Amino acid sequence: MGWLLWTLETLLAVAGAWALSAALLRERSTLERWMAALLFGAASILTCVQGLGLSGQLGRVQLAVAGLVLHGAMLAVAVLRVGGAELLARLRADLGAPVRLLRDIHRRQELAAWALLPAACALVLSCVVAWYYPNWAWDVVWYHVPKTNYAVQTGSITWVDTSVWYVNGYPELTELLSVWNVLLPRHTRLDDLSQIPFGLLGALAVAALCRRASASPALAASLGAMWLTLPAVFLQLHTSHADVVAGALFITAFYFLTERDWSPVARTLTLLALGLYAGTKVTGLFHLALLSPLLLVRGVLVLRRAKGARWRTLGQAGLAVLLLLWLGAPTYVENAARTGNPFWPARMRVLGRELAGPIGAEEIAGPPAFFGAPGAFARMVDNWSAREGMYWPDVRERAFGWLFPYLLLPVLLWVSASALFSRERWFRLSLPLLASLAVLVPAAWWGRFTLGLPAAGLVAFAVLHRQVGTRYLQAPLSALAAFLCVASFAKASVGYRVLPTLGPRATPDVRDEDRLRLQIGWLWPLEAMHLREQELRSGDVVAYDSATSFLGEYWTDDLRNRVEYVNHEGNDGVYLDKLRALRPRWVSVRRESPAEHLLRARSQAFERLFDCPLSSAVMYRVTRADW
């Protein structure tokens, strides 16, 4: 029943988002309608989850009703605005877009289109990994998954009592979208799907920028696919990290912001994308601040042109700003109210004011952020062409494969240098602006944080491809780009660490997930996971203390149990009273700590089960209720 509920609700969300996009962007390109539909879908699902979570009413039935009402309303507005017949005609046209694209590729014999094959492979493999395996990425198991699970457990999205600092205070768009995929089916199997639609959004945004550069549909689609096949993108799609989401929203916001006329639709979509971006990562707030002068100048120019319609224009802008604040501001407002630091949890100095936090900013970004360390810029550049890449979901070295350092970067530098001598100088100058903004993040040497940079290079390639003007030069350029893209994908595909564990089973009782757990060092041991699923019942409490690192492992697959933080603060009696109040089924404590000594002293009531990997935590089972 849960899977049917999720399927119907998600299909309605897709239909409502697409229909609203088709109604509001009737005269726009198919690319822009699809981009808008993805933005509307993300914003509407976030609105349902966030609205219920802020009011403490985030339950399965409530979420299903909210989704039905909101997405049904979006569909109804679209039908009333343009009529059912036109929507059906537009749907047929949009569904035929892939066929038209293939015809254009065949007609032009576009060699860059070979990039579409690894891009399609990346999407399929990401769905396969998300379906067959639990979350296994380091940061994800550590604090991304707990954010989703705590929202489901508590029915709210406010702060929780925990020792894992990142669970509280980090923007959480990706994790709240995962709530939709977890709470409706009441299972965590689909919690890794959140980033996959944003991989498509990023590819569409790059393709739209290339079309603005007068690239053919075939070349634009191919270059968009190349963004999707960057190692830092495709290896993260199947996780609930937030970097693909952030990168795609940043590129999308930049696309609509730099539209020549900046129409009402473009203005709304710009602020919608920026609001979602700010709600995804703190860098979204920083980029919003950097772009605010441009937003203000463009807004003033729009008002000057509006003449008799200024109040209407102001009203539209006001609603768009409210939408931005609703999507992006709640986390920062709560952080500021609780700690005085909207960027929690890092201590930092902003505008001469010291902001509090449990850890230093350098503990997140590594060396001083924003190229504050000697040689930091050179380190970033070196990482683009490092000889050996660390091919994990959080790709650091050679994050953009061979495509960017050996082709796109030289092209970007050439197009930027020649911009002043071109008739389209403003568009060409926007590309180094996009690249510069992309690397202005705290830890730019991690490629997954700067996904807007290769996007600028891909658009510059589209400019150069048109500039050379002859098929005899364009074909080798396309072939070179396709070769570097496909070769990079093949080389980096070893980062699909889980795929070798997928396939026929020599032993019927050993599942794909079991083989994964034998290989990944930070997941619970195979026996511990089976014990968790077999023993913990609905409402059972698993208590943990500050020794816990990978908190995502403490919930069952269907989230039927509760996870609560209880730390020994020096008083044995207080600690035991807190445990008794919770009546836990399992208790996780630091090895050789006062808490463990207390449990050992009551060996008739506490039985040691297993050591938690890569931490000093030890799990005990409560065997008697009268301890």
SULMONOR-V914674 format. One line per field, one symbol per residue. phi: phi as a letter, one per 30 degrees, with the letter a starting at -180 (. if undefined). psi: psi as a letter, one per 30 degrees, with the letter a starting at -180 (. if undefined). A space follows every 50 residues. Layout:
BEGIN
phi = ???
psi = ???
END
This chain:
BEGIN
phi = .dddddddddddddddddddddddceccddeddddddddddddddddddd ddddcicdbddddddddddddddddddddddbjddddddddddddddddd ddddddddhddddeddddddddddddddddddbdebdeddddbddedddd dddcibbddbdacdeddcidebeeddddeedcdddhacecdcdedddddd dddddddddddddiddedddddddddddcdedcddcedbcdbddeddddd dddddddcdedhdedddddddddddddddcbddddddddddeddeddddd ddddddhdcddddddddddddddedddcceddddedddbibdcfcddacb hicdcdldbdeddcdidedhidceidddddddddbedbcddbececdhdc iddddcbddedddddddcddccdcedddddddddddddcdbebddceddb ddddddddddddddedddibddcdddddddddddddddddddddddeddd cckecdcedcdeddddddcddcdeeedddddeddcdceidcccbbdddcc deddcddchdccbbcbcdcjceddddddddddhdcbbcbddicedddddd dcddcbcdcadddhacdbcbcdcbccd
psi = eeeeeeeeeeeeeeeeeeeeeeefheglleeeeeeeeeeeeeeeeeeeee eeefgggileeeeeeeeeeeeeeeeeeeeeefkeeeeeeeeeeeffeeee eeeeeeefhjffffffefeeeeeeeeeeeeefllkfkdeeeefeeeeeee eeefglgllljlfjefekfkkheeeeefeefeeefhkgegfgfefeefee eeeeeeeeeeefgglleeeeeeeeeeefgkefefffeglhageeeeeeee eeeeeeegkefileeeeeeeeeeeeeeefelffeeeeeeefeeeeeeeee eeeefecfgeeeeeeeeeeeeeeeeeeffeeeeeeeeeffjfgkgkklkk hgkkkllflleffefblklhhfkkgeeeeeeefegkekkjilehkekhfg afeeefeeeeeeeeeeegefglfheeeeffefeeeeeefileiffjeffh ffefeeeeeeeeeeeeeffkefeeeeeeeeeeeeeeeeeeeffffiffef gkakkejefjleeeeeffekffllleeeeeeeeeeklkfkkjklaffkei ffffkleghflkkkkjkjgfjeeeeeeeeeefhlelkklkkgleeeeeee fhfffkkkelkkkhlgkkkkkjfkfh.
END
